């Protein structure tokens, strides 16, 4: 895998991870789904005007476009497992942004994911 393709993968995964965190920030502002006596329609209408939710969707669309570029360059058996880097990014970002614990089990999982991605990348 060349550097350009690696950058596409990392940028796409980062945008996808950013989308998750923006959506989470948006739902924090909106409150829990089904609470406050708000109907599902009311919740989704409020979400459709929330900056974080809208920007999260923009990040998803951009990551989708980059994903198409990645798939045009790599075998799907290599490309798809590379998405697991998003699990690593999200665990680390959740620790810093939302104060979620980064336990020994999570760190061990991160190490295993990175080892697996490294092995897959070498299997070409």
Helices and strands as residue ranges (DSSP letters): H 3-30, H 40-47, H 51-73, H 76-82, H 85-98, H 104-122
